[in-house]
Amino acid sequence: MIKTTPFTEKHIALGAKMAAFAGYNMPIEYSGITDEHMTVRQGVGVFDVSHMGEFWVKGEKALPFLQRITSNDVSVLPVGKAQYSCFPNGKGGIVDDLLVYHYEPQKYMLVVNAANIDKDWNWCVQNNTEGADLENASDRMAQLAVQGPKAVEVLQKLTAVDLSSIAYYAFTTGEFAGVKDVIISNTGYTGAGGFELYFYPEQADIIWNAIFETGKEYGIKPIGLGARDTLRLEMGFALYGNDIDDTTSPIEAGLGWITKFADDKNFIDRPLLEQQKAEGVSRRLVGFILTERGIPRHDYPIVDAEGRVIGKVTSGTQSPVLKAGVGMGYVEVGFAKPETQIFISIRNKPVAAKVVKPPFCKGAL
């Protein structure tokens, strides 16, 4: 049985192209991916991301549990801040990437990928040797991401909370559109600025209608998952299932910055990942931009000048801003340095590209 979000009927009524995604009936596009992409880059757009998973971790055992099950150092995370992290899988790979919100003292919210809710929940339960209080709130929480340079102007009209005071990777809880206890978070996945709103599904209509009514003068539009993917790709943000998964280590994926070998943090896979960091790895996830015409796609081979396969594309698209092919992929470590020339094999034809450190879009973030 395919799941729905509190906004599914709205998407259908608006004429969205719908498709199954992570077990949910989700909007892929409305007016077209490029149009929606540029709306977010230049104006303001709204994503239904209610399919994401949310777990509460509570009690005096919450911090010890999170310190062992996640790669980042939760002990340095103050209340009101969020942290990007991952679950190492005990074999050098990644169960999932996630956000950790320090909601209150001894209370945290984990936001996980929709496709991995059951997998992640089972992983947390199985590894809860500390006895932390866990709650899967995924079906009792809705979420909208309002993104773009005009997002603050739209949202500020609906809340007394000073949105300009919420720094990147910070959040607060307050009244929004007359609805109490809305989590307002600045952890966007587009690089265009904006906020995420978490609330109870019963409040979905009130919040959706208020945002779109207030946003009319700003040209606000609903945005589908297609543009969400092209937007995150222009920023070089990893997507679980494409760029990271159970076979990729955080060190290979360039996520050493969320892999903290802090004192008293004996997290899953720490010895193995410490060894990888010290000794190096044989492949690296890199960003690249095509210097010839072409569009890179998932699983296309990456080759050197002689045509030898040196890796493969994990994500790729035509950048609507740059009007050039951009992507990410794993390559042999000798080809991972920025400005290195590589070639993407597109229908058996080598198309020139160069390694670039994301974000690909100048001025973003």
Steps between C-alpha positions, in 0.01 A plus 500: 500500500655829392510767770381856473601825671253758638555694176454222242151614395628857457779381268252306288256793487786727386575265210830364626661207323485240778709186550587253771808608697620324817157339532313833474294652222710813442504794256791475255428824313232761442602765245821322396826425680698792354225754571462372857877494549538863396200600713689377806835651394345842427176519699322259734364148472336247733594132528284240670756296692253337739627161385821548700536304823523644850613315812508640854785393728439593863626455853833490677621222269424702185844657465702181566283318244545767234873524565534131417256466211588820306831615354491866604569632851158561655656611830592840350149562361316768701123513540351680198761375254498218245782282376557300182613146572479138390442153643812285432385145423768294676657397167652830390185617319212734580154393620369850427588866527287709734451821693524506879302778669571580866141588589518526879744377766497119471268514197609469137320467167655294220385574144569210265441425133151385401619185324690393812246561778441133583865407447622786720242438772594131519869598509441739789289250696748215447794716606334666800711320758503813717122492546418843358130587466425473124183609319426472128293812429525478119126454441407776748706778347464700179768717344520775239826648372457860384813582302644790301627857553144631554406228752580714804277786381207265448538308825574801720149631432359188666699490824623727778817291519795702365605275213816699433625390842486129408849421373582223252454165674302659784130476582235620740145405596227763481163606364460506123185597309313481833621143559695442821811284548623508141869413466663760273836375373773643278654180359410523131602253231497746207771758574243773426414593859168450676349295780340167581180485703410193709143472634217258570318366191171644632643851446608431140216685324533812716875528443494417127220747429662778703836460324352501150265789571779712647745395230279594203661842455843333495410251227513204736463156340478138617815309409539129427769247579655536154616855570596403856749260343647749251526768771686274744725381218606855409613529862679165502284367785509120522183296445467171685457210260696683229814663642516320835367163613587186693807443280655848528694621802466856629873550441470399133192723467682811625306491825804500727368829636202319657715211622637618835758296688435683827609372840246261657311470171525130418262498206425209270784445248731750672817282476442425131424861408798625701717260304355625169565859601859422599592270211283651227241343272519377142204703368335833570165659428560808284296764326556568132380728224494404133716718274325363192130460428332207665296394800656259752268240650508255790731201436672645191868390499768758578815441296847648460655637179586146387146378553578298813209488745599689817159532662130560442246779520272487805289810421485723194284755326495805277545798733218749428716785634829412329338343191768232516515139613597457865525195717662301775674167494765280654840501332838350575668726754766607247228677298327670794691829504307810380569600136598142409370405156274198484256371240141381537413213268163600351371231264857375459630846407748669737379850591757725666445623856705644782490431872351794690450554870125566556291707515488533124292820510695817584339709767306208648574462870 
